[in-house]
Amino acid sequence: MFSSNFRWASSNGPCMVGRMAGNREKIIEGARQLMNREGVSATGTTRIAEALGVSPGNLYYHFKSREQIVAEIYARFEAGFRESLIAGLDRGITPDRFAAFYINAVDFAWTYRFFFAGQTDLLAADPALARRHRAFQMWSLEALEDIVSMLAKQGTAKLPRGRAEAARLRASIALNTWLTWSGWISFLKVEKPEGALVRGDMARGALQIFDVFAPWLDPAFEQAARKLLVRELTREEAVA
């Protein structure tokens, strides 16, 4: 919401500017939902305008191409995921916080599932987005390794004593966590070629991702985190 002392640049006044800002948000959110339902390949700017009930000219005023819309959606996904991954780490990692990693991860994958289902084509069509995603992937892998290190330092994960062996295991846990998470939607699309994905499909993915790290966790910590994770996934599936 704009503050009362915002200095409007348009001679049309705040109502017109507010409607324009509202249309932009409508396009961004509507396009995300539409691509989730119909897929990236079936969702061009004409289809987006038609589905949202806006004129092609109105859409073009805000976004000159589908790639620009996808880039804006991606920026929101990236910012939200980065924040969710590192939030609260300065206070240590409790079983609740550890379970929340997985809940948040599958929530983001579900909310932006069009990207994971069509990322090969999306990244090929937009080199700038490809560079951004590559940097985000590198950051995420480093952040995941840091989380493994934090768990080891607080005694809730067991790594090899040798420095080189510990580094290899940290990298392996981070990479396989990323691969399982980022590839889960694509796996489901292959597994269910004729069926629509449902929110409940993500619960199995969360547990698969959790199992990547589980063998190296302290048993009591692992059991507590798994119990919390299963409870929350069951609750989400019940209300979906």
One Martini backbone bead per residue (centre of mass of N, CA, C, O) as a GRO file, in nm:
protein
  240
    1MET     BB    1   0.098   0.035   0.021
    2PHE     BB    2   0.060   0.360  -0.008
    3SER     BB    3   0.151   0.644   0.105
    4SER     BB    4   0.027   0.963   0.166
    5ASN     BB    5   0.325   1.100   0.071
    6PHE     BB    6   0.317   1.021  -0.206
    7ARG     BB    7   0.463   1.115  -0.521
    8TRP     BB    8   0.294   1.181  -0.791
    9ALA     BB    9   0.369   1.169  -1.146
   10SER     BB   10   0.082   1.157  -1.237
   11SER     BB   11  -0.185   1.332  -1.381
   12ASN     BB   12  -0.406   1.102  -1.308
   13GLY     BB   13  -0.338   1.002  -1.038
   14PRO     BB   14  -0.365   0.761  -0.789
   15CYS     BB   15  -0.580   0.577  -0.914
   16MET     BB   16  -0.433   0.507  -1.177
   17VAL     BB   17  -0.169   0.401  -1.051
   18GLY     BB   18  -0.301   0.184  -0.874
   19ARG     BB   19  -0.420   0.020  -1.109
   20MET     BB   20  -0.152  -0.041  -1.249
   21ALA     BB   21  -0.026  -0.193  -1.010
   22GLY     BB   22  -0.255  -0.403  -0.991
   23ASN     BB   23  -0.216  -0.523  -1.274
   24ARG     BB   24   0.067  -0.630  -1.234
   25GLU     BB   25  -0.002  -0.827  -1.005
   26LYS     BB   26  -0.215  -0.983  -1.160
   27ILE     BB   27  -0.024  -1.092  -1.375
   28ILE     BB   28   0.181  -1.239  -1.201
   29GLU     BB   29  -0.014  -1.425  -1.042
   30GLY     BB   30  -0.178  -1.534  -1.281
   31ALA     BB   31   0.059  -1.661  -1.436
   32ARG     BB   32   0.145  -1.860  -1.224
   33GLN     BB   33  -0.121  -2.019  -1.210
   34LEU     BB   34  -0.141  -2.088  -1.511
   35MET     BB   35   0.132  -2.241  -1.541
   36ASN     BB   36   0.063  -2.454  -1.332
   37ARG     BB   37  -0.185  -2.569  -1.493
   38GLU     BB   38  -0.073  -2.553  -1.822
   39GLY     BB   39   0.201  -2.460  -1.861
   40VAL     BB   40   0.445  -2.309  -2.042
   41SER     BB   41   0.389  -2.380  -2.349
   42ALA     BB   42   0.066  -2.277  -2.312
   43THR     BB   43   0.189  -1.979  -2.198
   44GLY     BB   44   0.128  -1.692  -2.328
   45THR     BB   45   0.039  -1.368  -2.350
   46THR     BB   46  -0.239  -1.419  -2.474
   47ARG     BB   47  -0.337  -1.623  -2.261
   48ILE     BB   48  -0.304  -1.443  -2.017
   49ALA     BB   49  -0.494  -1.216  -2.101
   50GLU     BB   50  -0.743  -1.392  -2.135
   51ALA     BB   51  -0.755  -1.517  -1.843
   52LEU     BB   52  -0.749  -1.214  -1.699
   53GLY     BB   53  -0.906  -0.988  -1.863
   54VAL     BB   54  -0.692  -0.847  -2.048
   55SER     BB   55  -0.533  -0.658  -2.250
   56PRO     BB   56  -0.261  -0.675  -2.448
   57GLY     BB   57  -0.179  -0.378  -2.393
   58ASN     BB   58  -0.172  -0.392  -2.088
   59LEU     BB   59   0.041  -0.613  -2.068
   60TYR     BB   60   0.260  -0.465  -2.243
   61TYR     BB   61   0.306  -0.228  -2.050
   62HIS     BB   62   0.448  -0.426  -1.833
   63PHE     BB   63   0.505  -0.668  -2.056
   64LYS     BB   64   0.685  -0.776  -2.346
   65SER     BB   65   0.703  -1.074  -2.216
   66ARG     BB   66   0.712  -1.377  -2.074
   67GLU     BB   67   1.001  -1.356  -1.964
   68GLN     BB   68   0.943  -1.112  -1.779
   69ILE     BB   69   0.742  -1.255  -1.600
   70VAL     BB   70   0.921  -1.488  -1.507
   71ALA     BB   71   1.140  -1.310  -1.378
   72GLU     BB   72   0.955  -1.193  -1.158
   73ILE     BB   73   0.874  -1.458  -1.029
   74TYR     BB   74   1.159  -1.558  -0.969
   75ALA     BB   75   1.243  -1.333  -0.774
   76ARG     BB   76   1.040  -1.422  -0.554
   77PHE     BB   77   1.135  -1.705  -0.515
   78GLU     BB   78   1.430  -1.650  -0.441
   79ALA     BB   79   1.389  -1.462  -0.198
   80GLY     BB   80   1.217  -1.658  -0.030
   81PHE     BB   81   1.415  -1.896  -0.016
   82ARG     BB   82   1.655  -1.759   0.111
   83GLU     BB   83   1.514  -1.673   0.371
   84SER     BB   84   1.414  -1.961   0.464
   85LEU     BB   85   1.701  -2.099   0.489
   86ILE     BB   86   1.839  -1.871   0.708
   87ALA     BB   87   1.634  -1.842   0.913
   88GLY     BB   88   1.746  -1.863   1.252
   89LEU     BB   89   2.049  -1.979   1.261
   90ASP     BB   90   2.164  -1.809   1.508
   91ARG     BB   91   1.985  -2.017   1.711
   92GLY     BB   92   1.992  -2.269   1.575
   93ILE     BB   93   1.909  -2.631   1.529
   94THR     BB   94   1.617  -2.761   1.557
   95PRO     BB   95   1.383  -2.986   1.486
   96ASP     BB   96   1.183  -2.770   1.389
   97ARG     BB   97   1.376  -2.624   1.193
   98PHE     BB   98   1.449  -2.869   1.024
   99ALA     BB   99   1.162  -2.936   0.926
  100ALA     BB  100   1.115  -2.654   0.792
  101PHE     BB  101   1.295  -2.685   0.550
  102TYR     BB  102   1.106  -2.897   0.405
  103ILE     BB  103   0.844  -2.749   0.403
  104ASN     BB  104   0.942  -2.498   0.248
  105ALA     BB  105   1.057  -2.639   0.000
  106VAL     BB  106   0.784  -2.769  -0.102
  107ASP     BB  107   0.625  -2.509  -0.114
  108PHE     BB  108   0.794  -2.375  -0.336
  109ALA     BB  109   0.772  -2.600  -0.548
  110TRP     BB  110   0.462  -2.578  -0.568
  111THR     BB  111   0.418  -2.271  -0.624
  112TYR     BB  112   0.668  -2.313  -0.866
  113ARG     BB  113   0.622  -2.569  -1.064
  114PHE     BB  114   0.659  -2.462  -1.352
  115PHE     BB  115   0.966  -2.429  -1.335
  116PHE     BB  116   1.048  -2.728  -1.276
  117ALA     BB  117   0.900  -2.845  -1.532
  118GLY     BB  118   1.036  -2.594  -1.740
  119GLN     BB  119   1.346  -2.511  -1.706
  120THR     BB  120   1.487  -2.583  -1.966
  121ASP     BB  121   1.325  -2.386  -2.150
  122LEU     BB  122   1.349  -2.125  -1.983
  123LEU     BB  123   1.666  -2.108  -1.984
  124ALA     BB  124   1.701  -2.119  -2.295
  125ALA     BB  125   1.521  -1.846  -2.346
  126ASP     BB  126   1.700  -1.710  -2.086
  127PRO     BB  127   2.014  -1.621  -2.011
  128ALA     BB  128   1.970  -1.447  -1.757
  129LEU     BB  129   1.817  -1.662  -1.597
  130ALA     BB  130   2.036  -1.875  -1.608
  131ARG     BB  131   2.247  -1.714  -1.448
  132ARG     BB  132   2.076  -1.674  -1.196
  133HIS     BB  133   2.027  -1.976  -1.133
  134ARG     BB  134   2.321  -2.057  -1.105
  135ALA     BB  135   2.380  -1.872  -0.863
  136PHE     BB  136   2.159  -1.987  -0.680
  137GLN     BB  137   2.265  -2.274  -0.673
  138MET     BB  138   2.538  -2.212  -0.546
  139TRP     BB  139   2.430  -2.080  -0.291
  140SER     BB  140   2.262  -2.324  -0.191
  141LEU     BB  141   2.493  -2.525  -0.158
  142GLU     BB  142   2.646  -2.358   0.050
  143ALA     BB  143   2.415  -2.339   0.258
  144LEU     BB  144   2.387  -2.645   0.301
  145GLU     BB  145   2.672  -2.690   0.404
  146ASP     BB  146   2.642  -2.503   0.650
  147ILE     BB  147   2.422  -2.671   0.787
  148VAL     BB  148   2.588  -2.922   0.826
  149SER     BB  149   2.805  -2.786   1.001
  150MET     BB  150   2.619  -2.692   1.229
  151LEU     BB  151   2.522  -2.974   1.314
  152ALA     BB  152   2.802  -3.078   1.386
  153LYS     BB  153   2.879  -2.860   1.602
  154GLN     BB  154   2.607  -2.934   1.783
  155GLY     BB  155   2.585  -3.270   1.766
  156THR     BB  156   2.351  -3.364   1.525
  157ALA     BB  157   2.603  -3.453   1.347
  158LYS     BB  158   2.797  -3.700   1.161
  159LEU     BB  159   3.132  -3.672   1.073
  160PRO     BB  160   3.414  -3.711   0.956
  161ARG     BB  161   3.733  -3.641   1.080
  162GLY     BB  162   3.829  -3.587   0.819
  163ARG     BB  163   3.844  -3.317   0.623
  164ALA     BB  164   3.798  -3.438   0.339
  165GLU     BB  165   3.562  -3.627   0.411
  166ALA     BB  166   3.374  -3.410   0.523
  167ALA     BB  167   3.359  -3.238   0.265
  168ARG     BB  168   3.237  -3.457   0.083
  169LEU     BB  169   2.980  -3.502   0.249
  170ARG     BB  170   2.867  -3.219   0.242
  171ALA     BB  171   2.847  -3.203  -0.067
  172SER     BB  172   2.665  -3.452  -0.103
  173ILE     BB  173   2.422  -3.362   0.063
  174ALA     BB  174   2.368  -3.100  -0.087
  175LEU     BB  175   2.338  -3.213  -0.377
  176ASN     BB  176   2.112  -3.431  -0.318
  177THR     BB  177   1.910  -3.234  -0.210
  178TRP     BB  178   1.886  -3.059  -0.461
  179LEU     BB  179   1.813  -3.279  -0.669
  180THR     BB  180   1.556  -3.381  -0.531
  181TRP     BB  181   1.407  -3.114  -0.517
  182SER     BB  182   1.440  -2.999  -0.820
  183GLY     BB  183   1.328  -3.299  -0.942
  184TRP     BB  184   1.040  -3.375  -0.834
  185ILE     BB  185   0.841  -3.263  -1.043
  186SER     BB  186   0.954  -3.419  -1.285
  187PHE     BB  187   0.902  -3.697  -1.168
  188LEU     BB  188   0.591  -3.667  -1.147
  189LYS     BB  189   0.539  -3.620  -1.451
  190VAL     BB  190   0.633  -3.909  -1.523
  191GLU     BB  191   0.457  -4.077  -1.320
  192LYS     BB  192   0.198  -3.864  -1.414
  193PRO     BB  193   0.109  -3.815  -1.730
  194GLU     BB  194  -0.233  -3.807  -1.686
  195GLY     BB  195  -0.199  -3.655  -1.413
  196ALA     BB  196  -0.261  -3.442  -1.172
  197LEU     BB  197  -0.121  -3.258  -0.953
  198VAL     BB  198  -0.083  -3.268  -0.595
  199ARG     BB  199  -0.006  -3.163  -0.286
  200GLY     BB  200   0.045  -3.458  -0.170
  201ASP     BB  201   0.303  -3.521  -0.347
  202MET     BB  202   0.510  -3.359  -0.154
  203ALA     BB  203   0.547  -3.540   0.093
  204ARG     BB  204   0.730  -3.755  -0.032
  205GLY     BB  205   0.952  -3.556  -0.106
  206ALA     BB  206   1.030  -3.459   0.177
  207LEU     BB  207   1.121  -3.744   0.275
  208GLN     BB  208   1.339  -3.788   0.063
  209ILE     BB  209   1.512  -3.548   0.145
  210PHE     BB  210   1.553  -3.625   0.440
  211ASP     BB  211   1.701  -3.907   0.376
  212VAL     BB  212   1.973  -3.791   0.287
  213PHE     BB  213   2.057  -3.706   0.601
  214ALA     BB  214   1.965  -3.911   0.825
  215PRO     BB  215   2.224  -4.106   0.868
  216TRP     BB  216   2.391  -3.838   1.013
  217LEU     BB  217   2.205  -3.826   1.246
  218ASP     BB  218   2.098  -3.802   1.539
  219PRO     BB  219   1.860  -4.012   1.646
  220ALA     BB  220   1.691  -3.818   1.823
  221PHE     BB  221   1.680  -3.587   1.619
  222GLU     BB  222   1.562  -3.745   1.380
  223GLN     BB  223   1.297  -3.836   1.518
  224ALA     BB  224   1.188  -3.556   1.591
  225ALA     BB  225   1.189  -3.434   1.304
  226ARG     BB  226   1.016  -3.650   1.164
  227LYS     BB  227   0.763  -3.617   1.336
  228LEU     BB  228   0.714  -3.322   1.260
  229LEU     BB  229   0.701  -3.359   0.956
  230VAL     BB  230   0.467  -3.560   0.940
  231ARG     BB  231   0.259  -3.390   1.089
  232GLU     BB  232   0.260  -3.149   0.890
  233LEU     BB  233   0.199  -3.304   0.629
  234THR     BB  234  -0.071  -3.418   0.726
  235ARG     BB  235  -0.208  -3.148   0.774
  236GLU     BB  236  -0.179  -3.031   0.488
  237GLU     BB  237  -0.328  -3.262   0.340
  238ALA     BB  238  -0.606  -3.223   0.491
  239VAL     BB  239  -0.638  -2.903   0.382
  240ALA     BB  240  -0.599  -2.925   0.056
   0.00000   0.00000   0.00000
